[in-house]
Amino acid sequence: IYYTFRDTISSKAQDLFIIDKKSGEIRTAGELDFEDIQSYDLEIEARDQGTPPLSGHCSVVLEVLDVND
């Protein structure tokens, strides 16, 4: 199974997060600022290598906490 961001995710969000294609683990690739955006809705797709390939999708909601206050 391979994991990817769906095309519905903005390019800015794709620049801030990295998804491991094999494990599906999501990591930050840039700094998140609570004052800019308080939450992100990441649409993830999982696809197998079958013939024909099957896929499923889910939504991951990430909330940013303001650690300065």
C-alpha positions in Angstrom: 0.0 0.0 0.0 1.3 3.5 -0.9 0.1 6.7 0.8 -0.1 10.1 -0.8 -1.8 13.5 -0.3 -4.9 13.9 -2.4 -4.9 16.7 -5.1 -7.4 18.7 -3.0 -4.7 19.8 -0.6 -3.2 23.2 -1.2 0.3 23.5 -2.3 1.2 25.5 0.9 0.0 22.6 3.0 2.0 20.1 0.9 5.1 22.2 1.5 4.5 22.1 5.3 4.0 18.3 5.6 5.7 15.1 4.3 4.0 11.8 4.1 6.0 8.5 4.0 4.7 6.7 1.0 5.2 3.2 2.6 4.1 3.8 6.2 1.7 6.7 5.9 3.6 8.6 8.7 3.0 12.3 8.4 5.8 14.7 9.5 6.2 18.5 9.5 8.6 19.9 6.9 8.3 23.5 7.9 7.3 25.7 10.9 3.6 25.8 11.8 2.4 29.2 13.2 -0.8 29.3 15.2 -1.4 32.9 14.3 -1.4 32.1 10.6 -3.5 28.8 10.6 -5.0 27.1 13.6 -5.8 23.7 11.9 -5.1 21.8 8.7 -7.4 19.3 7.0 -5.1 16.8 5.2 -6.8 14.4 2.7 -4.8 11.2 2.4 -5.2 8.4 -0.2 -4.0 4.8 0.2 -3.6 2.8 -3.0 -2.6 -0.9 -3.4 -0.6 -2.5 -6.2 -3.4 -4.8 -7.4 -4.8 -5.2 -10.8 -6.9 -3.1 -10.9 -5.5 -1.0 -8.0 -7.9 -0.2 -5.2 -7.8 2.9 -3.2 -9.3 4.5 -0.1 -9.1 7.9 1.5 -9.4 9.6 4.8 -9.1 13.0 6.3 -6.6 13.9 9.0 -7.3 17.0 11.0 -4.2 18.6 12.6 -4.7 21.3 15.2 -1.9 23.7 15.9 -1.4 24.7 19.6 -0.2 28.2 20.5 2.8 27.4 22.8 3.7 31.1 23.2 0.7 31.9 25.5 
